[in-house]
Amino acid sequence: MTQENRRSLRRRCAACAFALAASSVFLVQSAAAQEFPSKPVTLVVPFPPGSGPDFIARIISEKVSPKLGQPILVESRPGVGGLAGANVVARAVPDGHTLLVAPNTVAISSHVLPKGSGGGVDVLKDLVPVIKAASPPLVLATNPQLGVKTPAELIAAAKRNPGLAYASAGNGSPQHFAGELFKKATGVDMLHVPYKGQAPSVTETLAGQVKVLFVALSGVMGHIRSGKLVPLAVAEKQRTPIMPELPTLAEFGIKGVEVDAWLGVLAPAGTPTAIIARWNQEINAVLKMPDVRARLNGLGIDTRGGTPEEFGATMREDHERYGRIAKEFGITAG
């Protein structure tokens, strides 16, 4: 056998080995997809019960469980800006029986927390997108005592009172990002007052300890309706159908203050595409149910939906954007 023939034989053998390996992976994934679901499912929520992700997880559990013929358990694993729960799911068997229901905080945390936090999970590599389920619009609101009803009036008040405080759910939170972007866009000097979570930030604003608040609409719907808080605008690209009369900040000429918060479902990397597609189909169907829309809208949460690919693109864009913003403003969770 000539040297050229031996090289040709080696190439053919290598090609056969690659094809065999690829075929084996396909067969394993196909078998796993056909067996799904074969046991109870766990939805891991990386925040406490009562949070936006928890609401979404419980609705999915209630509506999808009968279709799968298996119980769907909701497990709260809070900590490390959502990365503790993300790490649990990333290490789970990628068979569709363990999913993460999380907010866009997981796309931010790695930029504001110390390297290696949450077990060193890399959300873009260790998890795969299933669906962007919902969006809790972020709003700019004030205590009525401040006496402002528009962003322009707030800017004027901040210029009269340099260092006017604004509250957020904590250092490195989406609300913190929105506040710093607002300061940059308007040129005002405002003092960031971080709280340990959204609830205490709302409580302190209601009490008048601070008078300006960036907050998820889901956390203040009742207070806005009762007049205890004054909504000025939404920090999103578009108006929310939940409160369509409330303009975006961009409509007032304040550009770039767009957080576009989301609540999404993710699976461990390596989960068969057929199982991802099944989950996407089931959750999309749930989000179209009139009673689900009504329940979530009543809580101040918009329903979304779409494909895994669309959600994946959103995650990548957010991860890159928040990384740039964190670096520009020196935002950390410390």
DRENRO-34450 format. One line per 2 residues: number of its first residue (from 1); their letters; for each residue x, y, z of C-alpha. Coordinates in pm, 1 decimal, always signed. Last residue first. Example, Ala and Ser with C-alpha at 12.3 -4.5 7.8 and 13.67 -1.06 7.14 Angstrom:
2
2> SA> +1367.0:-106.0:+714.0; +1230.0:-450.0:+780.0 .
END
This chain:
334
334> GA> -2080.4:+4515.6:+4669.6; -2300.2:+4422.8:+4373.2 .
332> TI> -2076.7:+4614.1:+4137.8; -2135.5:+4903.3:+3898.3 .
330> GF> -1823.9:+5086.9:+3781.6; -2032.2:+5315.0:+3561.4 .
328> EK> -1873.9:+5228.1:+3226.1; -1781.3:+4871.7:+3325.8 .
326> AI> -2131.8:+4787.6:+3441.1; -2276.5:+4946.7:+3125.4 .
324> RG> -2052.0:+4745.7:+2892.7; -2128.8:+4418.8:+3070.8 .
322> YR> -2496.1:+4503.8:+3072.5; -2487.2:+4535.2:+2694.4 .
320> EH> -2299.3:+4209.5:+2631.3; -2519.3:+4000.6:+2858.9 .
318> DE> -2832.6:+4169.5:+2727.2; -2745.0:+4096.8:+2363.0 .
316> RM> -2659.8:+3734.6:+2440.4; -2978.9:+3682.0:+2638.4 .
314> TA> -3196.0:+3845.4:+2373.3; -3043.5:+3626.7:+2100.1 .
312> GF> -3110.9:+3316.6:+2309.4; -3471.8:+3422.4:+2359.6 .
310> EE> -3521.7:+3451.9:+1985.9; -3356.9:+3113.6:+1927.5 .
308> PT> -3569.5:+2945.4:+2194.5; -3878.5:+3064.9:+2007.8 .
306> GG> -4152.2:+3306.5:+2112.8; -4341.6:+3387.2:+2430.4 .
304> RT> -4424.9:+3716.8:+2608.3; -4677.1:+3779.0:+2885.3 .
302> DI> -4663.7:+4118.5:+3054.8; -4639.3:+4128.2:+3435.8 .
300> GL> -4808.8:+4387.1:+3658.9; -4976.3:+4134.5:+3888.1 .
298> GN> -5313.1:+4181.4:+3719.2; -5136.0:+4134.9:+3387.3 .
296> LR> -5015.5:+3795.4:+3512.4; -5359.8:+3676.6:+3615.6 .
294> AR> -5534.6:+3813.2:+3305.6; -5278.6:+3662.3:+3070.0 .
292> VD> -5309.9:+3327.7:+3246.4; -5691.0:+3339.3:+3227.7 .
290> PM> -5681.5:+3424.9:+2857.6; -5447.9:+3132.0:+2773.4 .
288> KL> -5181.6:+3242.1:+2524.3; -4900.3:+3211.0:+2780.4 .
286> VA> -4995.4:+2847.8:+2843.9; -4963.3:+2757.2:+2475.6 .
284> NI> -4618.9:+2917.3:+2458.4; -4525.6:+2715.0:+2767.2 .
282> EQ> -4622.2:+2383.2:+2605.3; -4452.9:+2455.4:+2272.2 .
280> NW> -4130.0:+2576.9:+2432.9; -4121.4:+2273.4:+2661.2 .
278> RA> -4165.0:+2037.9:+2366.4; -3904.0:+2224.3:+2158.4 .
276> II> -3649.3:+2201.9:+2440.6; -3726.7:+1829.0:+2462.2 .
274> AT> -3670.9:+1783.5:+2089.3; -3349.9:+1987.4:+2111.1 .
272> PT> -3204.3:+1737.4:+2356.7; -3067.8:+1901.1:+2675.9 .
270> GA> -2693.5:+1937.5:+2634.9; -2668.0:+2264.0:+2825.7 .
268> PA> -2900.7:+2256.8:+3125.2; -3239.6:+2421.3:+3066.5 .
266> LV> -3364.2:+2780.7:+3070.9; -3700.2:+2954.1:+3126.3 .
264> GL> -3727.2:+3330.9:+3115.1; -3848.5:+3635.4:+3304.7 .
262> WA> -3759.9:+3959.8:+3130.0; -3656.5:+4319.1:+3195.5 .
260> DV> -3640.1:+4559.9:+2902.7; -3386.9:+4789.2:+3074.2 .
258> EV> -3418.6:+5088.0:+2846.0; -3276.8:+5420.2:+2960.0 .
256> GK> -3099.7:+5495.1:+2630.8; -3285.6:+5812.4:+2533.3 .
254> IG> -3470.8:+6067.7:+2745.8; -3666.4:+6264.1:+2486.9 .
252> FE> -3996.6:+6236.5:+2673.0; -4104.4:+5954.2:+2441.9 .
250> AL> -3773.4:+5784.0:+2525.6; -3880.1:+5766.2:+2889.9 .
248> TP> -4168.3:+5545.4:+2779.3; -4523.5:+5673.2:+2810.7 .
246> LE> -4782.6:+5548.5:+3066.6; -5131.2:+5537.5:+2909.2 .
244> PM> -5074.7:+5177.5:+2804.3; -5067.7:+5049.2:+3163.4 .
242> IP> -5084.5:+4669.9:+3127.1; -5020.3:+4700.7:+2754.0 .
240> TR> -4667.9:+4822.9:+2841.7; -4520.8:+5104.5:+2637.7 .
238> QK> -4220.0:+5013.6:+2428.6; -3841.6:+5021.3:+2456.7 .
236> EA> -3855.2:+5002.2:+2837.1; -3784.6:+5231.6:+3132.3 .
234> VA> -4154.1:+5308.9:+3182.3; -4265.0:+5660.7:+3271.0 .
232> LP> -4370.6:+5895.5:+3553.2; -4571.4:+5671.0:+3786.4 .
230> VL> -4689.7:+5852.7:+4102.3; -4697.6:+5640.6:+4417.9 .
228> KG> -4957.9:+5634.0:+4696.6; -5228.6:+5712.0:+4441.6 .
226> SR> -5427.0:+5395.4:+4513.0; -5374.8:+5264.3:+4158.9 .
224> IH> -5002.0:+5333.2:+4181.0; -4972.2:+5160.3:+4517.4 .
222> GM> -5159.8:+4855.7:+4389.7; -4940.3:+4817.3:+4083.5 .
220> VG> -4617.9:+4870.0:+4281.1; -4414.8:+4547.4:+4279.9 .
218> SL> -4536.8:+4414.7:+3945.1; -4441.0:+4746.2:+3785.8 .
216> AV> -4077.9:+4658.1:+3852.9; -3905.9:+4946.0:+4033.0 .
214> FL> -3696.0:+5258.1:+3987.9; -3785.5:+5483.5:+4278.3 .
212> VK> -3772.6:+5852.0:+4368.1; -3886.6:+5996.3:+4702.0 .
210> VQ> -3653.0:+5842.1:+4956.5; -3739.7:+5817.0:+5326.2 .
208> GA> -4090.6:+5918.6:+5218.2; -4268.1:+5625.4:+5382.4 .
206> LT> -4389.6:+5500.1:+5044.5; -4032.0:+5522.9:+4919.8 .
204> ET> -3906.1:+5322.8:+5217.7; -4163.0:+5048.5:+5163.2 .
202> VS> -4089.5:+5029.1:+4790.4; -3715.9:+4989.4:+4847.1 .
200> PA> -3790.8:+4733.4:+5119.8; -3993.3:+4520.5:+4873.7 .
198> QG> -3743.6:+4540.5:+4587.0; -3456.3:+4365.8:+4758.6 .
196> KY> -3183.2:+4450.1:+5002.5; -3192.7:+4823.9:+4942.7 .
194> PV> -2964.8:+5049.5:+4739.2; -2975.6:+5430.6:+4771.4 .
192> HL> -2824.3:+5588.6:+4459.0; -2772.0:+5963.4:+4491.7 .
190> MD> -2875.9:+6182.5:+4199.5; -2680.2:+6444.2:+4005.8 .
188> VG> -2868.5:+6517.7:+3684.8; -2719.4:+6507.4:+3335.2 .
186> TA> -3038.7:+6371.6:+3181.4; -2914.1:+6069.4:+2985.8 .
184> KK> -2629.0:+5993.9:+3226.8; -2849.9:+6014.2:+3535.1 .
182> FL> -3115.2:+5798.5:+3369.0; -2853.6:+5537.2:+3275.0 .
180> EG> -2739.5:+5529.7:+3638.1; -3095.2:+5480.6:+3760.2 .
178> AF> -3176.1:+5211.5:+3505.6; -2864.0:+5012.8:+3599.5 .
176> HQ> -2961.4:+5032.3:+3967.0; -3313.6:+4911.1:+3884.9 .
174> PS> -3164.8:+4617.7:+3691.7; -2981.2:+4525.5:+4015.0 .
172> GN> -2605.1:+4573.1:+4057.0; -2636.2:+4733.0:+4398.2 .
170> GA> -2982.1:+4672.4:+4539.1; -3356.9:+4683.8:+4476.9 .
168> SA> -3330.9:+5052.2:+4389.7; -3404.4:+5385.8:+4553.6 .
166> YA> -3336.4:+5735.0:+4419.7; -3189.8:+6017.8:+4622.8 .
164> LG> -3169.6:+6385.5:+4527.5; -2796.5:+6459.4:+4533.4 .
162> PN> -2832.1:+6800.8:+4372.9; -3161.7:+6964.3:+4476.4 .
160> RK> -3265.4:+7227.0:+4222.7; -3126.0:+7012.7:+3943.1 .
158> AA> -3306.1:+6707.2:+4080.8; -3634.9:+6900.2:+4095.0 .
156> AI> -3594.7:+7010.8:+3732.5; -3519.8:+6655.4:+3625.1 .
154> LE> -3825.8:+6532.1:+3815.6; -4045.4:+6794.1:+3647.4 .
152> AP> -3918.3:+6682.9:+3306.7; -3981.5:+6317.7:+3400.2 .
150> TK> -4347.1:+6404.1:+3463.7; -4579.1:+6422.7:+3765.4 .
148> VG> -4366.7:+6590.4:+4030.4; -4472.0:+6706.9:+4377.4 .
146> LQ> -4204.7:+6530.3:+4580.4; -4467.5:+6445.9:+4842.6 .
144> PN> -4644.8:+6229.5:+4583.3; -4364.0:+5969.3:+4623.8 .
142> TA> -4210.1:+5900.4:+4287.7; -4210.9:+5637.8:+4013.6 .
140> LV> -3982.6:+5531.5:+3729.1; -4109.4:+5201.8:+3591.3 .
138> LP> -3958.3:+4865.7:+3495.7; -4190.8:+4636.4:+3303.9 .
136> PS> -4221.1:+4280.3:+3441.7; -4170.0:+4080.8:+3120.4 .
134> AA> -4282.1:+3727.2:+3052.0; -4199.9:+3382.7:+2921.5 .
132> KI> -3880.9:+3427.7:+2725.6; -3848.8:+3065.0:+2619.4 .
130> VP> -3621.0:+2759.8:+2630.0; -3272.0:+2907.4:+2634.9 .
128> VL> -2966.9:+2686.1:+2698.8; -2758.0:+2677.9:+3015.4 .
126> DK> -2389.7:+2609.5:+3085.0; -2248.1:+2826.6:+2807.5 .
124> LV> -2449.0:+3150.8:+2821.4; -2519.6:+3124.9:+3194.1 .
122> DV> -2157.1:+3061.6:+3285.9; -2166.0:+2904.8:+3632.2 .
120> GG> -1861.0:+2978.0:+3846.8; -2005.5:+2812.2:+4156.0 .
118> GS> -2241.8:+3100.4:+4218.2; -1960.9:+3351.7:+4225.6 .
116> GK> -1643.5:+3255.3:+4037.0; -1547.2:+3612.4:+3953.8 .
114> PL> -1683.5:+3857.8:+4207.5; -2035.1:+3986.8:+4128.3 .
112> VH> -2128.5:+4275.9:+3898.1; -2066.9:+4136.4:+3550.0 .
110> SS> -2156.5:+3773.1:+3630.0; -2481.8:+3894.8:+3781.1 .
108> IA> -2619.9:+4072.2:+3474.6; -2752.6:+3794.2:+3251.6 .
106> VT> -2882.2:+3611.7:+3560.1; -3062.4:+3931.8:+3661.1 .
104> NP> -3266.4:+3893.3:+3343.4; -3518.7:+3703.8:+3553.9 .
102> AV> -3519.5:+3328.4:+3623.5; -3713.7:+3005.5:+3580.0 .
100> LL> -3453.3:+2728.1:+3565.4; -3533.5:+2377.3:+3445.0 .
98> TH> -3485.7:+2022.3:+3571.4; -3664.4:+1726.4:+3409.2 .
96> GD> -3563.6:+1814.2:+3053.1; -3295.0:+1544.7:+3025.0 .
94> PV> -2979.7:+1747.5:+3080.8; -2888.8:+1589.7:+3418.6 .
92> AR> -2846.1:+1879.9:+3660.5; -2521.7:+2074.0:+3703.1 .
90> AV> -2643.6:+2380.1:+3511.1; -2970.2:+2364.9:+3705.4 .
88> VN> -2803.1:+2393.2:+4045.0; -2564.4:+2660.7:+3913.6 .
86> AG> -2855.7:+2873.6:+3794.6; -3010.3:+2849.6:+4140.1 .
84> AL> -2696.5:+2987.9:+4302.9; -2649.9:+3235.4:+4016.6 .
82> GG> -2969.7:+3426.9:+4090.6; -2793.6:+3728.9:+4237.2 .
80> VG> -2578.6:+3512.2:+4464.7; -2873.5:+3355.6:+4650.1 .
78> PR> -3216.3:+3200.9:+4617.1; -3291.8:+2830.7:+4554.3 .
76> SE> -3672.8:+2803.6:+4557.1; -3804.4:+2472.7:+4423.3 .
74> VL> -4126.3:+2450.0:+4222.3; -4235.8:+2091.1:+4160.8 .
72> IP> -4402.6:+1974.3:+3840.6; -4595.1:+1648.4:+3886.8 .
70> QG> -4609.4:+1422.9:+3579.8; -4873.3:+1354.5:+3314.7 .
68> LK> -4705.8:+1598.9:+3080.8; -5028.5:+1770.8:+2982.6 .
66> PS> -5161.8:+1770.3:+3340.8; -4832.8:+1926.7:+3464.9 .
64> VK> -4834.5:+2206.5:+3206.3; -5100.8:+2435.4:+3352.7 .
62> ES> -5034.3:+2427.1:+3726.9; -4658.1:+2394.2:+3706.3 .
60> II> -4631.8:+2665.3:+3441.2; -4843.4:+2894.6:+3661.5 .
58> RA> -4625.1:+2811.4:+3960.4; -4304.2:+2885.0:+3769.9 .
56> IF> -4435.2:+3219.8:+3645.5; -4536.4:+3333.2:+3993.9 .
54> DP> -4200.0:+3219.7:+4135.4; -4013.0:+3409.8:+3864.0 .
52> GS> -4197.6:+3728.0:+3967.8; -4118.1:+3682.0:+4338.0 .
50> GP> -4364.3:+3543.3:+4594.1; -4135.8:+3259.1:+4697.7 .
48> PF> -3769.0:+3366.6:+4718.4; -3535.1:+3395.3:+4417.7 .
46> PV> -3334.4:+3145.9:+4209.5; -3649.0:+2955.6:+4101.4 .
44> VL> -3577.8:+2592.2:+4010.3; -3856.1:+2415.7:+3821.9 .
42> TV> -3841.5:+2045.0:+3903.0; -4011.4:+1778.0:+3690.4 .
40> PK> -4148.2:+1448.7:+3821.4; -4042.6:+1133.1:+3631.5 .
38> SP> -4032.5:+983.5:+3279.6; -4114.9:+1295.1:+3082.7 .
36> FE> -3964.0:+1244.0:+2834.6; -3895.4:+887.2:+2714.2 .
34> QA> -3909.9:+978.5:+2345.0; -3679.3:+1275.8:+2399.5 .
32> AA> -3423.0:+1060.7:+2580.6; -3427.1:+803.5:+2300.5 .
30> SQ> -3379.5:+1076.8:+2040.3; -3093.0:+1228.1:+2237.7 .
28> VL> -2917.3:+891.0:+2268.4; -2973.9:+817.6:+1899.7 .
26> FV> -2843.2:+1158.9:+1794.6; -2533.9:+1123.9:+2014.4 .
24> SS> -2467.7:+778.8:+1867.5; -2507.4:+908.1:+1511.7 .
22> AA> -2258.5:+1185.6:+1578.5; -2009.5:+933.4:+1714.8 .
20> LA> -2060.4:+701.8:+1415.8; -2020.2:+989.6:+1170.7 .
18> FA> -1699.5:+1099.2:+1342.4; -1561.2:+743.9:+1337.7 .
16> CA> -1648.7:+703.1:+971.3; -1475.6:+1029.4:+882.1 .
14> AC> -1165.6:+925.5:+1075.7; -1162.9:+589.3:+897.8 .
12> RR> -1195.6:+758.4:+559.1; -911.6:+997.0:+639.8 .
10> RL> -692.1:+710.1:+759.5; -761.5:+518.6:+439.6 .
8> SR> -668.4:+818.4:+224.9; -345.3:+862.2:+418.3 .
6> RN> -263.4:+490.4:+369.3; -338.1:+516.8:-2.0 .
4> EQ> -105.0:+817.1:-33.0; +172.3:+626.0:+146.3 .
2> TM> +134.8:+338.0:-99.3; +0.0:+0.0:+0.0 .
END
